[in-house]
């Protein structure tokens, strides 16, 4: 993986408003001086606090977290699309807060987001400084923040972060809260032997979702297409048979796709934007669902767990 020379992803942990403002002001000044466009985002009260000190400048924008951050996967790929469209123009520098999840599971998904940022955005002229307030974030969130950034901002300087954990290792940490397949009986299951049977995989998702869930047509279609892409990957790059298991709940669909190959697919596959004629399969699949986890099946092959949810 080639990282752009102007790429940085750093963390700053603070416990006072003064420290937040000081570091943000220095980050903005460096970004503007380098010729970059700079974005500062946070909650409305913190944006007001920072704007009151830094003020307005050409090339500087302010935004609210609620307008920028959706689900982690969608947010990450939104950034990727914006940066791809900006390629060859001014670098983009961004500083602000990462959302606090409504529960432990949602918060852990933001930890996995932070861990995947280097893989998804490292090819672009992009600098990010993520700020974490110890007054409003519990210790386990701060620990995850320290584990998911290669550099840490100390005394206005980015330094090597000795607490950083590589993404594939971080996924096995309790801080990552990696989802697992449900232990309840599945709603449906099937086996696909070759590419001509992929319609069976699509029908499994469609029929199970319609019968057992209340998700929108768009959400169901997203999972259906994603499962098709993952099953295709299993048949082409793994080995048949490919087993599909679906759990359908009122507001959630979970599908486990397992091939019979050697199980060599990297857990971070599908984050980096493909170049040239490379397959879009796993990259496209990640954008169609809320969460996609790659692991090893009980039989030694590759397993991919896909999840999509909707608030009803």
matplotlib code that plots the C-alpha trace (Angstrom):
import matplotlib.pyplot as plt

x = [0.0, 1.4, 0.7, 0.5, 3.4, 0.9, -1.3, -1.6, -4.0, -3.3, -5.1, -5.2, -6.5, -7.4, -9.3, -9.8, -11.4, -8.2, -6.2, -8.7, -8.7, -5.0, -4.3, -7.1, -5.8, -2.3, -3.6, -5.7, -2.7, -0.4, -3.0, -3.8, 0.0, 0.6, -2.1, -4.6, -8.3, -9.2, -12.4, -13.2, -16.2, -17.7, -20.9, -22.5, -21.2, -17.6, -17.7, -18.9, -16.1, -13.4, -14.8, -14.9, -11.1, -10.0, -12.5, -13.1, -10.3, -10.3, -10.0, -11.4, -14.8, -16.8, -19.3, -21.4, -20.8, -24.5, -24.2, -20.9, -21.1, -23.7, -23.0, -19.2, -18.9, -20.8, -18.9, -15.6, -16.4, -18.0, -14.6, -12.9, -15.2, -14.6, -10.9, -10.8, -12.8, -10.3, -7.2, -4.7, -6.1, -5.4, -4.9, -7.7, -7.1, -9.8, -10.0, -12.8, -14.6, -15.7, -19.3, -20.1, -22.2, -25.6, -24.5, -21.4, -21.9, -22.3, -19.3, -17.1, -18.1, -16.6, -13.4, -13.2, -13.8, -10.8, -8.7, -9.6, -9.0, -5.3, -6.3, -9.2, -7.8, -4.0, -3.6, -4.8, -3.4, -5.4, -4.5, -6.8, -6.5, -9.2, -9.8, -11.0, -12.2, -11.6, -14.4, -17.0, -15.5, -15.1, -11.6, -12.3, -13.1, -9.9, -7.9, -9.4, -8.5, -4.9, -4.8, -6.1, -3.8, -0.2, 0.7, -0.4, -0.4, 1.5, 2.5, 1.3, 3.5, 2.6, 4.7, 5.0, 2.3, 3.7, 0.2, -0.8, -2.1, -2.1, -5.7, -5.7, -4.5, -6.9, -9.8, -9.1, -9.1, -12.2, -12.0, -13.0, -16.2, -16.1, -19.6, -20.1, -22.7, -25.9, -26.2, -30.0, -31.4, -31.0, -33.9, -32.6, -29.4, -28.2, -25.1, -23.8, -21.6, -20.8, -21.4, -24.5, -26.2, -25.6, -29.3, -29.9, -27.9, -29.8, -33.1, -32.1, -31.6, -34.7, -37.1, -35.8, -35.9, -39.4, -40.7, -39.0, -37.9, -39.3, -36.3, -36.8, -36.4, -33.2, -31.6, -32.7, -31.4, -28.1, -27.5, -28.7, -26.1, -23.3, -23.9, -23.8, -20.4, -19.0, -20.3, -18.7, -15.4, -15.7, -16.3, -13.6, -10.8, -11.7, -13.2, -16.7, -19.0, -19.9, -22.3, -24.8, -26.6, -29.2, -30.6, -33.5, -34.9, -37.4, -34.7, -31.6, -30.3, -27.2, -25.6, -22.6, -20.9, -18.3, -16.1, -14.1, -10.8, -7.5, -8.9, -6.2, -8.3, -6.9, -9.3, -8.9, -9.6, -12.1, -11.2, -8.7, -10.2, -9.4, -7.3, -7.5, -9.2, -9.1, -12.3, -14.7, -16.3, -15.3, -14.9, -18.4, -19.8, -18.5, -20.3, -23.7, -23.9, -23.4, -20.7, -18.6, -16.2, -13.7, -12.4, -11.8, -14.6, -14.7, -13.7, -10.6, -12.0, -12.8, -15.9, -17.5, -20.2, -22.4, -24.9, -27.4, -29.7, -32.4, -34.1, -37.8]
y = [0.0, 3.4, 6.3, 9.8, 12.0, 14.6, 12.1, 12.2, 10.8, 12.0, 12.1, 14.7, 13.9, 16.9, 17.8, 21.6, 23.8, 26.0, 23.0, 22.2, 25.7, 26.1, 22.8, 23.5, 27.0, 25.7, 23.0, 25.5, 27.9, 25.2, 23.9, 27.3, 28.2, 25.0, 25.9, 23.4, 23.8, 23.3, 22.0, 22.3, 20.3, 19.4, 20.0, 23.4, 24.7, 23.7, 25.1, 28.3, 28.2, 27.6, 30.0, 32.7, 32.5, 31.6, 33.6, 33.4, 32.9, 32.1, 28.4, 27.6, 26.1, 25.1, 22.2, 20.3, 16.6, 15.8, 17.0, 15.1, 11.8, 9.1, 5.4, 4.7, 2.9, 5.5, 8.3, 6.7, 6.1, 9.6, 11.0, 8.7, 9.9, 13.5, 13.0, 11.1, 13.9, 16.4, 14.5, 17.0, 20.0, 21.5, 19.1, 18.8, 19.2, 18.2, 18.4, 17.7, 15.1, 11.6, 10.8, 9.1, 6.0, 5.6, 2.3, 0.2, -1.7, 1.6, 3.2, 0.2, 0.6, 4.1, 2.6, 0.3, 3.3, 5.1, 2.0, 1.7, 5.4, 4.8, 2.0, 3.8, 7.3, 6.9, 7.4, 11.0, 14.4, 14.4, 15.4, 14.6, 15.6, 13.8, 15.4, 13.4, 15.1, 13.0, 14.9, 13.5, 10.3, 7.2, 5.6, 2.7, 5.2, 7.1, 3.9, 3.0, 6.4, 6.0, 2.6, 3.7, 6.6, 6.3, 9.7, 11.7, 15.5, 16.6, 20.2, 21.2, 18.6, 15.2, 12.5, 8.7, 7.0, 4.0, 2.8, 2.4, -1.0, -2.3, -2.6, -6.4, -6.8, -4.2, -6.1, -8.9, -6.5, -6.1, -2.4, -3.2, -4.9, -7.0, -8.3, -12.1, -14.2, -14.6, -17.8, -18.0, -20.4, -18.8, -17.6, -19.3, -21.0, -22.3, -23.5, -22.1, -24.3, -22.1, -18.7, -19.9, -20.3, -16.8, -16.1, -18.5, -16.2, -13.1, -14.9, -16.0, -12.4, -11.1, -13.8, -13.9, -10.1, -9.8, -12.5, -11.7, -8.0, -4.5, -3.0, -0.7, -1.9, 0.1, -1.6, -5.1, -4.4, -3.1, -6.4, -8.5, -6.9, -7.0, -10.7, -11.4, -9.6, -11.5, -14.9, -14.2, -13.4, -16.7, -18.7, -16.9, -16.3, -18.9, -22.3, -23.8, -24.6, -21.2, -21.4, -18.6, -18.2, -15.4, -14.1, -11.7, -9.6, -6.7, -4.0, -5.9, -8.3, -10.4, -12.7, -15.0, -16.0, -18.8, -20.3, -23.5, -22.0, -21.4, -18.4, -16.0, -12.8, -9.9, -8.5, -5.0, -5.9, -3.6, -0.3, 0.9, 2.3, -0.1, 1.2, 0.4, -3.0, -4.4, -5.9, -3.6, -6.5, -6.2, -2.4, -2.1, -4.5, -2.5, 0.6, -1.2, -2.4, -1.0, -3.5, -6.1, -8.3, -10.7, -13.7, -17.4, -20.0, -23.0, -25.1, -23.0, -21.0, -17.3, -16.0, -12.6, -11.3, -8.6, -6.5, -3.9, -2.1, 0.5, 2.5, 1.7]
z = [0.0, -1.1, 1.3, -0.1, 1.3, 2.5, 4.3, 8.1, 10.7, 14.2, 17.6, 20.3, 23.8, 25.9, 29.1, 28.8, 26.2, 26.1, 25.0, 22.3, 21.0, 21.1, 19.1, 16.6, 16.0, 15.3, 13.0, 11.0, 10.7, 9.5, 7.0, 5.5, 5.4, 3.4, 0.8, 2.0, 2.4, 6.1, 7.7, 11.4, 12.6, 16.0, 18.0, 17.7, 21.0, 20.2, 16.7, 18.2, 20.7, 18.1, 15.6, 18.3, 18.6, 15.0, 13.1, 9.3, 6.7, 3.0, 2.6, 6.1, 6.7, 9.7, 9.9, 12.4, 13.2, 12.5, 8.9, 8.2, 10.1, 9.2, 9.8, 10.0, 6.7, 4.8, 6.4, 5.5, 1.9, 1.6, 2.6, 0.1, -2.8, -1.9, -1.8, -5.1, -6.8, -5.4, -6.7, -8.2, -6.3, -2.9, 0.0, 2.5, 6.2, 8.7, 12.5, 14.9, 16.9, 16.0, 17.1, 20.4, 19.7, 21.2, 22.8, 23.2, 19.9, 17.9, 19.7, 18.8, 15.1, 15.3, 16.8, 13.7, 11.5, 13.0, 12.6, 8.9, 8.0, 7.0, 4.7, 3.1, 2.8, 2.9, -0.8, -0.7, 0.2, 3.4, 7.0, 9.9, 13.6, 15.7, 19.0, 22.1, 25.3, 28.5, 30.2, 27.8, 26.6, 28.9, 29.4, 27.0, 24.1, 24.9, 24.8, 21.4, 20.1, 21.2, 19.6, 16.2, 15.3, 14.2, 15.6, 18.6, 18.9, 22.0, 22.6, 19.1, 17.5, 15.9, 17.4, 17.0, 18.9, 20.9, 21.7, 18.0, 17.0, 13.4, 12.1, 11.7, 15.2, 16.6, 15.1, 17.6, 20.5, 22.8, 22.0, 18.4, 19.4, 16.3, 15.4, 15.4, 13.7, 15.7, 17.7, 17.1, 14.4, 11.0, 8.9, 5.8, 4.4, 1.1, -0.8, -4.1, -6.2, -9.2, -10.7, -12.5, -9.1, -7.8, -8.3, -5.4, -3.1, -4.2, -3.7, -0.2, 0.9, -0.9, 0.4, 3.9, 4.2, 2.9, 5.2, 8.4, 8.4, 8.0, 6.3, 3.3, -0.2, -0.6, 2.4, 1.2, -2.3, -0.8, 1.1, -1.9, -4.2, -1.5, -0.8, -4.6, -4.8, -1.8, -3.0, -6.4, -4.7, -2.8, -5.9, -8.0, -5.5, -2.8, -3.6, -3.9, -2.3, -0.8, 2.1, 2.8, 6.1, 6.7, 10.0, 9.4, 12.3, 12.1, 11.9, 11.0, 8.4, 8.9, 6.3, 6.7, 3.5, 3.8, 1.0, 1.1, 0.0, 1.9, 3.9, 2.9, 2.3, 4.4, 7.0, 5.6, 2.0, 0.3, 2.0, -0.5, -3.7, -6.6, -9.4, -13.1, -14.0, -10.5, -9.2, -7.3, -5.5, -1.9, -2.1, -3.5, -1.0, 2.0, 0.8, 0.5, 4.1, 7.5, 8.5, 6.7, 8.6, 7.0, 9.0, 8.8, 8.8, 11.1, 8.1, 7.4, 4.5, 4.3, 6.0, 5.4, 7.8, 6.4, 8.5, 7.6, 10.1, 10.0, 12.8, 12.6]

ax = plt.figure().add_subplot(projection="3d")
ax.plot(x, y, z, "-o")
ax.set_aspect("equal")
plt.show()
